[in-house]
Amino acid sequence: MVRLRPLWPWSVVSTCMQGLTGRNIVVTGGAAGIGLATVQFLQSEGANVAVVDRDAAAAEAVGVPWARADLSDVHGWRQAIIENAEALGGIDGLVNNAAWVSGEATPLAEQDLDDLAATLGVNGAGILGATQAAAGLMSGPGAVVNVASLQGTNASPLLYQYGTAKAAVIHLTKSMALELAPRQIRVNAVAPAMTLTAAVQRGLSPERQAASIAAIPLGFAAEPEDIAGTIGFLLSDVARFITGQLIIADGGLSLTTARPHRGEIA
Ligand SMILES: NC(=O)c1ccc[n+]([C@@H]2O[C@H](COP(=O)([O-])OP(=O)(O)OC[C@H]3O[C@@H](n4cnc5c(N)ncnc54)[C@H](O)[C@@H]3O)[C@@H](O)[C@H]2O)c1
């Protein structure tokens, strides 16, 4: 496990974000990783939270209202948002955090067209359907945050499917923000770079993690709580004049083409 900086628990850091207390917020993919950290952050700010996830056991363990659904079933996904909103007694916020990624890093010549069509379709329609459902039920001001990725703005070799799916998330964010602005519903996106969820820590060797971290100007990778805080900010009234925007949370990774050795800039 790579931990370069101590992280204060939310109970120690009081952020007191305006406009989260008593708000009803649905988090997709809220049973693990960034989604779970977001649920915990929102609860610590006094919000009522519900979760949509395909992992029923993990969702149950979160201890909030939840509905089981898989993003690949777009109509079931939309219905699960509605069920969650009913369980909360209304909905003020939505976090489109779950992603469906079928493509591995694959050269152009080996790209499976059906796979690409499915990846773009499922992720795009999932965000569209969930936001359609949530916005349809919002009776006053509201906020939606979509979780994109640095891969949606910057290309990585062979990651065609993940990158284009995340680029679509960023564009959908802008389109929905424009349409929903007159109703005071804000739509924004967050683009994390490598975030040390349990799944990432399991999937990347310590050497790969260390190499990735060495390229980050701030010198550490995000914890799920770092991304959760950014999502919480965008949901809160502190961000009431911000809509259609992408916040890149990457420790400065996208700022420069230089990749100095940490020792050179200490
Ligand atoms: N972790 C990173 O380094 C990183 C970097 C950039 C962007 N992101 C994005 O952040 C979001 C969350 O990623 P994470 O790393 O926290 O993931 P994670 O694997 O830790 O957790 C994902 C959660 O979503 C659920 N989920 C996954 N696929 C689903 C599906 N098809 N239907 C319903 N639920 C599903 C899982 O059960 C799990 O609870 C994703 O959109 C991901 O693309 C993550």
PDBQT file of the ligand as one rigid body, heavy atoms in Angstrom, charges set to zero:
ROOT
HETATM    1  N1  LIG A 301      -9.451   5.230  -9.169  1.00  0.00    +0.000 N 
HETATM    2  C1  LIG A 301      -8.872   5.967 -10.114  1.00  0.00    +0.000 C 
HETATM    3  O1  LIG A 301      -7.638   6.020 -10.229  1.00  0.00    +0.000 OA
HETATM    4  C2  LIG A 301      -9.731   6.772 -11.063  1.00  0.00    +0.000 A 
HETATM    5  C3  LIG A 301      -9.090   7.722 -11.879  1.00  0.00    +0.000 A 
HETATM    6  C4  LIG A 301      -9.865   8.478 -12.752  1.00  0.00    +0.000 A 
HETATM    7  C5  LIG A 301     -11.233   8.305 -12.794  1.00  0.00    +0.000 A 
HETATM    8  N2  LIG A 301     -11.824   7.366 -12.010  1.00  0.00    +0.000 N 
HETATM    9  C6  LIG A 301     -13.279   7.217 -12.111  1.00  0.00    +0.000 C 
HETATM   10  O2  LIG A 301     -13.853   7.291 -10.820  1.00  0.00    +0.000 OA
HETATM   11  C7  LIG A 301     -15.061   6.541 -10.778  1.00  0.00    +0.000 C 
HETATM   12  C8  LIG A 301     -15.028   5.594  -9.609  1.00  0.00    +0.000 C 
HETATM   13  O3  LIG A 301     -13.900   4.755  -9.760  1.00  0.00    +0.000 OA
HETATM   14  P1  LIG A 301     -13.267   3.969  -8.515  1.00  0.00    +0.000 P 
HETATM   15  O4  LIG A 301     -11.819   3.880  -8.817  1.00  0.00    +0.000 OA
HETATM   16  O5  LIG A 301     -13.731   4.532  -7.234  1.00  0.00    +0.000 OA
HETATM   17  O6  LIG A 301     -13.911   2.512  -8.762  1.00  0.00    +0.000 OA
HETATM   18  P2  LIG A 301     -14.067   1.280  -7.743  1.00  0.00    +0.000 P 
HETATM   19  O7  LIG A 301     -13.892   0.067  -8.586  1.00  0.00    +0.000 OA
HETATM   20  O8  LIG A 301     -13.225   1.444  -6.536  1.00  0.00    +0.000 OA
HETATM   21  O9  LIG A 301     -15.600   1.393  -7.298  1.00  0.00    +0.000 OA
HETATM   22  C9  LIG A 301     -16.587   1.413  -8.280  1.00  0.00    +0.000 C 
HETATM   23  C10 LIG A 301     -17.962   1.172  -7.648  1.00  0.00    +0.000 C 
HETATM   24  O10 LIG A 301     -18.895   1.203  -8.735  1.00  0.00    +0.000 OA
HETATM   25  C11 LIG A 301     -19.584  -0.046  -8.818  1.00  0.00    +0.000 C 
HETATM   26  N3  LIG A 301     -19.741  -0.385 -10.217  1.00  0.00    +0.000 N 
HETATM   27  C12 LIG A 301     -18.753  -0.679 -11.100  1.00  0.00    +0.000 A 
HETATM   28  N4  LIG A 301     -19.271  -0.979 -12.295  1.00  0.00    +0.000 NA
HETATM   29  C13 LIG A 301     -20.626  -0.875 -12.170  1.00  0.00    +0.000 A 
HETATM   30  C14 LIG A 301     -21.705  -1.082 -13.054  1.00  0.00    +0.000 A 
HETATM   31  N5  LIG A 301     -21.509  -1.481 -14.312  1.00  0.00    +0.000 N 
HETATM   32  N6  LIG A 301     -22.952  -0.879 -12.592  1.00  0.00    +0.000 NA
HETATM   33  C15 LIG A 301     -23.159  -0.501 -11.307  1.00  0.00    +0.000 A 
HETATM   34  N7  LIG A 301     -22.178  -0.290 -10.415  1.00  0.00    +0.000 NA
HETATM   35  C16 LIG A 301     -20.920  -0.487 -10.842  1.00  0.00    +0.000 A 
HETATM   36  C17 LIG A 301     -18.719  -1.065  -8.099  1.00  0.00    +0.000 C 
HETATM   37  O11 LIG A 301     -19.482  -2.151  -7.587  1.00  0.00    +0.000 OA
HETATM   38  C18 LIG A 301     -18.082  -0.204  -7.000  1.00  0.00    +0.000 C 
HETATM   39  O12 LIG A 301     -18.911  -0.134  -5.859  1.00  0.00    +0.000 OA
HETATM   40  C19 LIG A 301     -15.169   5.859 -12.138  1.00  0.00    +0.000 C 
HETATM   41  O13 LIG A 301     -15.999   6.635 -12.987  1.00  0.00    +0.000 OA
HETATM   42  C20 LIG A 301     -13.736   5.872 -12.649  1.00  0.00    +0.000 C 
HETATM   43  O14 LIG A 301     -13.662   5.828 -14.069  1.00  0.00    +0.000 OA
HETATM   44  C21 LIG A 301     -11.108   6.592 -11.136  1.00  0.00    +0.000 A 
ENDROOT
TORSDOF 0
